Amino acid sequence: MTVKKQRPVNLELNTISFPASAIASILHRISGVIMFVAMGILMWAFATSLSSAEGFEAVKECLDTFIAKFVIWGTLTALAYHMLGGFRHLLMDCGLFEELKSGNTSAKVTMALTVVLSVLVAVQLW
């Protein structure tokens, strides 16, 4: 005997409201992907800058552009968020902030601290 359930299906993703902890989890994954991609760029820049004096000057010239500074800013912002999120998870592994309310609060604090660090990095870069 098969039971047929009629469940409502909501395919409008913009009407779904996620809790802060869910958004923090998604952003943590995204920041990890950003850092993974950035590692290729950073390894290229490092290898090229160490290859010769001309390579160093080429990388130095490249890093003075707005696009390069934006990529560096994005990478450092992703790194800051990933580190703060990892620290948050470490605290949760120790038994802190495991409840729904405190978990959402710690997620909001993590995001707020990331914004502050992101602004500080932007001020330093530009």
DSSP file (Angstrom, degrees, kcal/mol; ACC not computed):
  #  RESIDUE AA STRUCTURE BP1 BP2  ACC     N-H-->O    O-->H-N    N-H-->O    O-->H-N    TCO  KAPPA ALPHA  PHI   PSI    X-CA   Y-CA   Z-CA
    1    1 A M              0   0    0      0, 0.0     2,-0.5     0, 0.0     0, 0.0   0.000 360.0 360.0 360.0 125.2    0.0    0.0    0.0
    2    2 A T        -     0   0    0      2,-0.0     2,-0.6     0, 0.0     0, 0.0  -0.852 360.0-144.7-102.1 130.2    1.5    3.3   -1.1
    3    3 A V        -     0   0    0     -2,-0.5     2,-0.7     2,-0.0     0, 0.0  -0.837  10.3-151.9 -95.2 125.1    0.6    6.5    0.8
    4    4 A K        -     0   0    0     -2,-0.6     2,-0.5     2,-0.0    -2,-0.0  -0.867  11.0-162.7-100.2 116.7    0.3    9.5   -1.4
    5    5 A K        -     0   0    0     -2,-0.7     2,-0.9     2,-0.0    -2,-0.0  -0.840  11.1-149.4-102.6 133.6    1.1   12.7    0.5
    6    6 A Q        +     0   0    0     -2,-0.5    -2,-0.0     2,-0.0    -1,-0.0  -0.840  26.4 176.2-100.2  97.5    0.0   16.1   -0.8
    7    7 A R        -     0   0    0     -2,-0.9     2,-0.2     1,-0.0    -2,-0.0  -0.808  33.4-113.3-102.4 142.8    2.7   18.5    0.4
    8    8 A P        -     0   0    0      0, 0.0     2,-0.5     0, 0.0    -1,-0.0  -0.542  29.4-149.7 -71.8 139.9    2.8   22.1   -0.6
    9    9 A V        -     0   0    0     -2,-0.2     2,-0.7     2,-0.0     0, 0.0  -0.954   8.3-164.4-115.5 123.8    5.8   23.0   -2.7
   10   10 A N        +     0   0    0     -2,-0.5     6,-0.0     1,-0.1     5,-0.0  -0.906  15.7 168.3-108.6 105.6    7.3   26.5   -2.5
   11   11 A L        +     0   0    0     -2,-0.7     2,-1.1     1,-0.1    -1,-0.1   0.389  50.2  99.4 -97.7   2.5    9.6   27.0   -5.5
   12   12 A E    >   -     0   0    0      1,-0.2     3,-1.7     2,-0.1     4,-0.3  -0.759  51.8-174.7 -91.2  96.5    9.9   30.8   -4.9
   13   13 A L  G >  S+     0   0    0     -2,-1.1     3,-1.0     1,-0.3    -1,-0.2   0.755  76.8  65.6 -66.4 -24.9   13.3   30.9   -3.2
   14   14 A N  G 3  S+     0   0    0      1,-0.2    -1,-0.3    -3,-0.1    -2,-0.1   0.610  97.1  56.8 -75.0  -8.1   13.1   34.6   -2.5
   15   15 A T  G <  S+     0   0    0     -3,-1.7     2,-0.4     2,-0.0    -1,-0.2   0.544  85.7  94.8 -95.2  -8.1   10.2   34.0   -0.1
   16   16 A I    <   -     0   0    0     -3,-1.0     2,-0.6    -4,-0.3    -3,-0.0  -0.698  64.0-153.0 -85.1 130.5   12.1   31.6    2.1
   17   17 A S        -     0   0    0     -2,-0.4    -3,-0.0     0, 0.0    -2,-0.0  -0.917   8.7-157.0-107.7 120.2   13.7   33.2    5.2
   18   18 A F        -     0   0    0     -2,-0.6     2,-0.1     1,-0.1    -2,-0.0  -0.665  20.1-114.2 -90.5 145.5   16.7   31.4    6.5
   19   19 A P    >>  -     0   0    0      0, 0.0     4,-1.9     0, 0.0     3,-0.7  -0.366  33.8-105.4 -70.7 161.6   17.9   31.8   10.1
   20   20 A A  H 3> S+     0   0    0      1,-0.3     4,-2.6     2,-0.2     5,-0.2   0.847 120.3  57.6 -58.3 -35.8   21.2   33.5   10.6
   21   21 A S  H 3> S+     0   0    0      2,-0.2     4,-1.7     1,-0.2    -1,-0.3   0.847 106.0  49.4 -67.0 -32.1   22.9   30.2   11.4
   22   22 A A  H <> S+     0   0    0     -3,-0.7     4,-2.2     2,-0.2    -1,-0.2   0.906 111.8  47.9 -70.8 -41.7   21.9   28.8    8.0
   23   23 A I  H  X S+     0   0    0     -4,-1.9     4,-2.7     1,-0.2    -2,-0.2   0.904 110.6  52.7 -63.6 -40.8   23.2   31.8    6.2
   24   24 A A  H  X S+     0   0    0     -4,-2.6     4,-1.9     1,-0.2    -1,-0.2   0.886 108.7  50.3 -62.1 -39.0   26.4   31.5    8.2
   25   25 A S  H  X S+     0   0    0     -4,-1.7     4,-1.7     2,-0.2    -1,-0.2   0.915 111.9  46.6 -65.9 -43.4   26.8   27.9    7.1
   26   26 A I  H  X S+     0   0    0     -4,-2.2     4,-2.3     1,-0.2    -2,-0.2   0.922 113.3  49.0 -64.8 -44.2   26.3   28.8    3.5
   27   27 A L  H  X S+     0   0    0     -4,-2.7     4,-2.7     1,-0.2    -1,-0.2   0.836 106.4  57.3 -65.3 -32.2   28.7   31.7    3.7
   28   28 A H  H  X S+     0   0    0     -4,-1.9     4,-1.6     2,-0.2    -1,-0.2   0.908 109.2  45.2 -64.8 -41.4   31.3   29.5    5.4
   29   29 A R  H  X S+     0   0    0     -4,-1.7     4,-1.9     2,-0.2    -2,-0.2   0.913 113.2  50.1 -66.8 -42.9   31.2   27.1    2.4
   30   30 A I  H  X S+     0   0    0     -4,-2.3     4,-2.5     1,-0.2    -2,-0.2   0.907 108.8  51.8 -63.4 -41.6   31.4   30.0   -0.1
   31   31 A S  H  X S+     0   0    0     -4,-2.7     4,-2.3     1,-0.2    -1,-0.2   0.864 107.6  53.5 -64.7 -34.1   34.4   31.5    1.7
   32   32 A G  H  X S+     0   0    0     -4,-1.6     4,-2.0     2,-0.2    -1,-0.2   0.902 109.5  47.5 -64.8 -41.0   36.1   28.1    1.5
   33   33 A V  H  X S+     0   0    0     -4,-1.9     4,-2.4     2,-0.2     5,-0.2   0.910 110.6  52.2 -66.2 -42.3   35.6   28.0   -2.2
   34   34 A I  H  X S+     0   0    0     -4,-2.5     4,-2.5     1,-0.2    -2,-0.2   0.922 110.9  47.2 -59.5 -44.5   36.8   31.5   -2.7
   35   35 A M  H  X S+     0   0    0     -4,-2.3     4,-1.6     2,-0.2    -1,-0.2   0.880 109.7  53.9 -66.3 -36.5   40.0   30.7   -0.7
   36   36 A F  H  X S+     0   0    0     -4,-2.0     4,-0.7     2,-0.2    -2,-0.2   0.928 112.8  42.7 -62.5 -45.2   40.5   27.5   -2.7
   37   37 A V  H >X S+     0   0    0     -4,-2.4     4,-1.0     1,-0.2     3,-0.8   0.900 111.9  54.8 -67.1 -40.7   40.3   29.5   -6.0
   38   38 A A  H 3X S+     0   0    0     -4,-2.5     4,-2.9     1,-0.2     5,-0.2   0.792  94.6  69.2 -65.0 -27.7   42.5   32.3   -4.6
   39   39 A M  H 3X S+     0   0    0     -4,-1.6     4,-2.6     1,-0.2    -1,-0.2   0.884  97.0  52.6 -59.2 -37.6   45.2   29.8   -3.7
   40   40 A G  H <X S+     0   0    0     -3,-0.8     4,-2.1    -4,-0.7    -1,-0.2   0.924 111.5  45.3 -62.4 -44.9   45.9   29.3   -7.4
   41   41 A I  H  X S+     0   0    0     -4,-1.0     4,-2.5     2,-0.2    -2,-0.2   0.923 114.7  48.1 -64.4 -44.9   46.3   33.0   -8.0
   42   42 A L  H  X S+     0   0    0     -4,-2.9     4,-2.6     1,-0.2    -2,-0.2   0.883 110.8  50.4 -65.9 -38.7   48.5   33.4   -4.9
   43   43 A M  H  X S+     0   0    0     -4,-2.6     4,-2.7    -5,-0.2     5,-0.2   0.903 111.0  49.6 -66.1 -39.5   50.7   30.5   -5.9
   44   44 A W  H  X S+     0   0    0     -4,-2.1     4,-2.7    -5,-0.2     5,-0.3   0.947 112.9  46.7 -61.6 -47.5   51.2   31.9   -9.4
   45   45 A A  H  X S+     0   0    0     -4,-2.5     4,-2.4     1,-0.2    -2,-0.2   0.906 114.3  47.8 -61.9 -42.2   52.1   35.4   -8.0
   46   46 A F  H  X S+     0   0    0     -4,-2.6     4,-1.5     2,-0.2    -1,-0.2   0.938 114.4  45.0 -65.0 -47.1   54.5   33.9   -5.4
   47   47 A A  H  X S+     0   0    0     -4,-2.7     4,-0.9     1,-0.2    -2,-0.2   0.907 115.5  47.5 -64.8 -42.1   56.2   31.6   -8.0
   48   48 A T  H >X S+     0   0    0     -4,-2.7     4,-0.8    -5,-0.2     3,-0.6   0.906 110.2  51.9 -66.7 -41.3   56.5   34.4  -10.5
   49   49 A S  H 3< S+     0   0    0     -4,-2.4     7,-0.3    -5,-0.3    -1,-0.2   0.802 113.2  45.0 -67.6 -27.1   57.8   36.9   -8.0
   50   50 A L  H 3< S+     0   0    0     -4,-1.5    -1,-0.2    -5,-0.2    -2,-0.2   0.587  97.2  75.5 -89.7 -11.0   60.5   34.5   -6.9
   51   51 A S  H << S-     0   0    0     -4,-0.9     2,-0.3    -3,-0.6    -2,-0.2   0.886 111.6 -30.1 -71.3 -38.3   61.5   33.5  -10.4
   52   52 A S     X  -     0   0    0     -4,-0.8     4,-2.2    -3,-0.1    -1,-0.2  -0.974  61.2 -94.2-166.3 172.3   63.4   36.6  -11.3
   53   53 A A  H  > S+     0   0    0     -2,-0.3     4,-2.2     2,-0.2     5,-0.1   0.874 125.3  51.8 -65.9 -36.4   63.7   40.4  -10.7
   54   54 A E  H  > S+     0   0    0      2,-0.2     4,-2.3     1,-0.2    -1,-0.2   0.896 108.4  51.0 -66.6 -39.5   61.5   40.9  -13.8
   55   55 A G  H  > S+     0   0    0      2,-0.2     4,-2.4     1,-0.2     5,-0.2   0.900 109.1  51.2 -63.0 -41.3   58.9   38.5  -12.5
   56   56 A F  H  X S+     0   0    0     -4,-2.2     4,-2.5    -7,-0.3    -2,-0.2   0.923 111.0  47.5 -61.7 -44.5   58.9   40.3   -9.2
   57   57 A E  H  X S+     0   0    0     -4,-2.2     4,-2.4     2,-0.2    -2,-0.2   0.868 110.5  52.7 -65.4 -36.3   58.4   43.7  -11.0
   58   58 A A  H  X S+     0   0    0     -4,-2.3     4,-2.4     2,-0.2    -2,-0.2   0.927 112.2  44.2 -65.2 -44.7   55.6   42.2  -13.1
   59   59 A V  H  X S+     0   0    0     -4,-2.4     4,-2.5     2,-0.2    -2,-0.2   0.911 113.0  51.9 -66.5 -41.1   53.7   40.9  -10.1
   60   60 A K  H  X S+     0   0    0     -4,-2.5     4,-0.5     1,-0.2    -2,-0.2   0.906 111.6  46.9 -60.6 -42.4   54.3   44.2   -8.3
   61   61 A E  H >< S+     0   0    0     -4,-2.4     3,-0.9     1,-0.2     4,-0.2   0.906 112.2  50.5 -64.5 -42.7   52.9   46.1  -11.2
   62   62 A C  H >< S+     0   0    0     -4,-2.4     3,-1.3     1,-0.2     6,-0.3   0.880 106.5  54.7 -63.9 -39.0   49.9   43.7  -11.5
   63   63 A L  H 3< S+     0   0    0     -4,-2.5    -1,-0.2     1,-0.3    -2,-0.2   0.584  95.7  68.1 -75.4  -9.1   49.1   44.0   -7.8
   64   64 A D  T << S+     0   0    0     -3,-0.9    -1,-0.3    -4,-0.5    -2,-0.2   0.515  81.6  98.4 -85.7  -4.2   48.9   47.8   -8.1
   65   65 A T  S <> S-     0   0    0     -3,-1.3     4,-2.1    -4,-0.2     5,-0.2  -0.410  82.8-119.5 -82.2 160.4   45.7   47.6  -10.2
   66   66 A F  H  > S+     0   0    0      1,-0.2     4,-2.4     2,-0.2     5,-0.2   0.901 112.8  53.3 -64.4 -41.7   42.2   48.1   -8.9
   67   67 A I  H  > S+     0   0    0      1,-0.2     4,-2.4     2,-0.2    -1,-0.2   0.923 109.7  47.9 -61.7 -44.6   41.1   44.6  -10.0
   68   68 A A  H  > S+     0   0    0     -6,-0.3     4,-2.6     1,-0.2    -1,-0.2   0.908 112.0  49.3 -64.3 -41.5   44.0   43.0   -8.1
   69   69 A K  H  X S+     0   0    0     -4,-2.1     4,-2.7     1,-0.2    -1,-0.2   0.877 110.3  51.6 -64.9 -36.0   43.4   45.0   -5.0
   70   70 A F  H  X S+     0   0    0     -4,-2.4     4,-2.6     2,-0.2    -2,-0.2   0.907 110.4  48.1 -66.0 -41.1   39.7   44.0   -5.2
   71   71 A V  H  X S+     0   0    0     -4,-2.4     4,-2.5     2,-0.2    -2,-0.2   0.911 112.9  48.4 -64.3 -42.8   40.7   40.3   -5.5
   72   72 A I  H  X S+     0   0    0     -4,-2.6     4,-2.7     2,-0.2     5,-0.2   0.924 112.1  49.4 -62.7 -44.3   43.1   40.6   -2.5
   73   73 A W  H  X S+     0   0    0     -4,-2.7     4,-2.3     1,-0.2    -2,-0.2   0.925 112.3  47.6 -60.6 -45.4   40.3   42.4   -0.5
   74   74 A G  H  X S+     0   0    0     -4,-2.6     4,-2.5     2,-0.2    -1,-0.2   0.898 112.5  49.3 -63.2 -40.9   37.9   39.6   -1.4
   75   75 A T  H  X S+     0   0    0     -4,-2.5     4,-2.5     2,-0.2    -2,-0.2   0.922 112.8  46.2 -65.2 -44.5   40.3   36.9   -0.5
   76   76 A L  H  X S+     0   0    0     -4,-2.7     4,-2.5     2,-0.2    -2,-0.2   0.853 112.3  51.3 -68.4 -33.6   41.2   38.5    2.8
   77   77 A T  H  X S+     0   0    0     -4,-2.3     4,-2.6    -5,-0.2    -2,-0.2   0.923 111.5  47.4 -66.2 -44.0   37.5   39.0    3.6
   78   78 A A  H  X S+     0   0    0     -4,-2.5     4,-2.8     2,-0.2    -2,-0.2   0.904 112.3  50.4 -62.7 -40.9   36.8   35.4    2.8
   79   79 A L  H  X S+     0   0    0     -4,-2.5     4,-2.5     2,-0.2     5,-0.2   0.924 110.7  48.8 -62.7 -44.7   39.8   34.3    5.0
   80   80 A A  H  X S+     0   0    0     -4,-2.5     4,-2.5     2,-0.2     5,-0.2   0.931 114.3  45.4 -61.3 -45.7   38.6   36.5    7.9
   81   81 A Y  H  X S+     0   0    0     -4,-2.6     4,-3.0     1,-0.2     5,-0.2   0.922 113.1  49.8 -64.8 -42.9   35.1   35.1    7.7
   82   82 A H  H  X S+     0   0    0     -4,-2.8     4,-2.3     1,-0.2    -1,-0.2   0.896 112.8  47.1 -64.2 -39.6   36.3   31.5    7.3
   83   83 A M  H  X S+     0   0    0     -4,-2.5     4,-2.3     2,-0.2    -1,-0.2   0.926 114.6  45.7 -67.7 -44.3   38.6   31.9   10.3
   84   84 A L  H  X S+     0   0    0     -4,-2.5     4,-2.3     2,-0.2    -2,-0.2   0.904 114.5  48.8 -65.5 -40.4   35.9   33.5   12.5
   85   85 A G  H  X S+     0   0    0     -4,-3.0     4,-2.3    -5,-0.2    -1,-0.2   0.887 110.8  50.5 -64.8 -38.7   33.4   30.9   11.4
   86   86 A G  H  X S+     0   0    0     -4,-2.3     4,-2.1    -5,-0.2    -2,-0.2   0.893 110.2  49.4 -65.1 -39.6   35.8   28.1   12.2
   87   87 A F  H  X S+     0   0    0     -4,-2.3     4,-2.2     2,-0.2    -2,-0.2   0.892 109.5  52.7 -65.0 -39.3   36.4   29.6   15.6
   88   88 A R  H  X S+     0   0    0     -4,-2.3     4,-2.0     1,-0.2    -2,-0.2   0.919 110.2  47.5 -60.8 -44.0   32.7   29.7   16.1
   89   89 A H  H  X S+     0   0    0     -4,-2.3     4,-2.3     2,-0.2    -2,-0.2   0.865 108.6  55.2 -66.4 -35.1   32.4   26.0   15.2
   90   90 A L  H  X S+     0   0    0     -4,-2.1     4,-1.1     2,-0.2    -1,-0.2   0.916 108.4  48.1 -62.7 -42.7   35.3   25.2   17.5
   91   91 A L  H  <>S+     0   0    0     -4,-2.2     5,-2.4     1,-0.2    -2,-0.2   0.877 110.4  51.9 -64.0 -37.3   33.4   26.9   20.4
   92   92 A M  H ><5S+     0   0    0     -4,-2.0     3,-1.4     1,-0.2    -2,-0.2   0.867 105.1  55.4 -67.6 -35.1   30.3   24.9   19.4
   93   93 A D  H 3<5S+     0   0    0     -4,-2.3    -1,-0.2     1,-0.3    -2,-0.2   0.789 104.0  55.7 -64.8 -26.9   32.3   21.7   19.5
   94   94 A C  T 3<5S-     0   0    0     -4,-1.1    -1,-0.3    -3,-0.2    -2,-0.2   0.429 129.2 -98.1 -85.2   1.1   33.2   22.7   23.1
   95   95 A G  T < 5S+     0   0    0     -3,-1.4     3,-0.4     1,-0.3     2,-0.3   0.523  83.3 125.0  99.2   6.3   29.5   22.9   24.0
   96   96 A L  S   <S+     0   0    0     -5,-2.4    -1,-0.3     1,-0.2    -2,-0.1  -0.738  71.2   7.8-100.1 148.9   29.0   26.7   23.7
   97   97 A F  S    S+     0   0    0     -2,-0.3    -1,-0.2     1,-0.1    -5,-0.1   0.813  81.4 133.0  57.6  36.1   26.4   28.4   21.6
   98   98 A E        +     0   0    0     -3,-0.4    -1,-0.1    -7,-0.1    -2,-0.1   0.693  42.6  91.0 -89.3 -19.6   24.7   25.2   20.6
   99   99 A E  S  > S-     0   0    0      1,-0.1     4,-2.6     4,-0.0     5,-0.2  -0.341  88.5-111.6 -74.6 160.1   21.1   26.3   21.3
  100  100 A L  H  > S+     0   0    0      2,-0.2     4,-2.2     1,-0.2     5,-0.2   0.919 113.8  44.4 -59.5 -48.4   19.1   27.9   18.5
  101  101 A K  H  > S+     0   0    0      1,-0.2     4,-2.1     2,-0.2    -1,-0.2   0.941 118.3  41.9 -65.6 -48.3   19.0   31.4   19.9
  102  102 A S  H  > S+     0   0    0      1,-0.2     4,-2.6     2,-0.2    -1,-0.2   0.832 113.0  55.4 -70.6 -30.1   22.7   31.6   21.0
  103  103 A G  H  X S+     0   0    0     -4,-2.6     4,-1.8     2,-0.2    -1,-0.2   0.913 109.9  45.5 -65.8 -42.4   23.7   29.9   17.7
  104  104 A N  H  X S+     0   0    0     -4,-2.2     4,-2.1    -5,-0.2    -2,-0.2   0.886 113.0  51.0 -66.8 -38.4   21.9   32.5   15.7
  105  105 A T  H  X S+     0   0    0     -4,-2.1     4,-2.4     2,-0.2    -2,-0.2   0.924 110.0  48.6 -64.5 -44.3   23.4   35.3   17.8
  106  106 A S  H  X S+     0   0    0     -4,-2.6     4,-2.2     1,-0.2    -1,-0.2   0.850 109.9  53.3 -65.6 -32.4   27.0   33.9   17.4
  107  107 A A  H  X S+     0   0    0     -4,-1.8     4,-2.2     2,-0.2    -1,-0.2   0.911 109.9  47.4 -66.2 -41.8   26.3   33.7   13.6
  108  108 A K  H  X S+     0   0    0     -4,-2.1     4,-2.5     2,-0.2    -2,-0.2   0.892 111.4  50.6 -66.1 -39.4   25.3   37.4   13.6
  109  109 A V  H  X S+     0   0    0     -4,-2.4     4,-2.8     2,-0.2     5,-0.2   0.909 109.4  51.7 -64.0 -41.5   28.4   38.3   15.7
  110  110 A T  H  X S+     0   0    0     -4,-2.2     4,-1.8     1,-0.2    -2,-0.2   0.921 111.9  46.0 -60.5 -44.7   30.6   36.4   13.3
  111  111 A M  H  X S+     0   0    0     -4,-2.2     4,-1.9     2,-0.2    -2,-0.2   0.897 112.8  50.0 -66.6 -39.8   29.1   38.3   10.3
  112  112 A A  H  X S+     0   0    0     -4,-2.5     4,-2.1     1,-0.2    -2,-0.2   0.918 110.3  49.4 -65.7 -43.3   29.4   41.6   12.0
  113  113 A L  H  X S+     0   0    0     -4,-2.8     4,-2.6     1,-0.2    -1,-0.2   0.866 108.8  54.3 -63.4 -35.0   33.0   41.1   12.9
  114  114 A T  H  X S+     0   0    0     -4,-1.8     4,-2.6    -5,-0.2    -1,-0.2   0.898 106.6  51.1 -65.2 -39.7   33.7   40.1    9.3
  115  115 A V  H  X S+     0   0    0     -4,-1.9     4,-2.3     2,-0.2    -2,-0.2   0.921 111.1  48.4 -62.7 -43.3   32.2   43.4    8.1
  116  116 A V  H  X S+     0   0    0     -4,-2.1     4,-2.2     1,-0.2    -2,-0.2   0.941 114.1  45.3 -62.6 -47.3   34.4   45.3   10.5
  117  117 A L  H  X S+     0   0    0     -4,-2.6     4,-2.3     1,-0.2    -1,-0.2   0.872 111.0  54.6 -64.2 -36.4   37.6   43.4    9.5
  118  118 A S  H  X S+     0   0    0     -4,-2.6     4,-2.3     2,-0.2    -1,-0.2   0.902 108.8  47.5 -63.6 -41.8   36.6   43.8    5.8
  119  119 A V  H  X S+     0   0    0     -4,-2.3     4,-2.5     2,-0.2    -2,-0.2   0.914 110.9  51.7 -66.1 -41.9   36.3   47.6    6.2
  120  120 A L  H  X S+     0   0    0     -4,-2.2     4,-1.9     1,-0.2    -2,-0.2   0.897 110.7  48.1 -62.1 -39.9   39.7   47.7    8.0
  121  121 A V  H  X S+     0   0    0     -4,-2.3     4,-2.4     2,-0.2    -1,-0.2   0.905 110.7  51.7 -65.9 -41.2   41.3   45.7    5.2
  122  122 A A  H  X S+     0   0    0     -4,-2.3     4,-2.6     1,-0.2    -2,-0.2   0.909 109.4  49.5 -62.2 -42.4   39.8   48.0    2.5
  123  123 A V  H  < S+     0   0    0     -4,-2.5    -1,-0.2     1,-0.2    -2,-0.2   0.899 112.7  48.0 -62.7 -39.8   41.1   51.1    4.3
  124  124 A Q  H  < S+     0   0    0     -4,-1.9    -2,-0.2    -5,-0.2    -1,-0.2   0.882 114.5  45.5 -68.4 -38.5   44.5   49.5    4.5
  125  125 A L  H  <        0   0    0     -4,-2.4    -2,-0.2     1,-0.2    -1,-0.2   0.901 360.0 360.0 -73.5 -41.0   44.5   48.5    0.8
  126  126 A W     <        0   0    0     -4,-2.6    -2,-0.2    -5,-0.2    -1,-0.2   0.435 360.0 360.0-106.9 360.0   43.2   51.8   -0.7
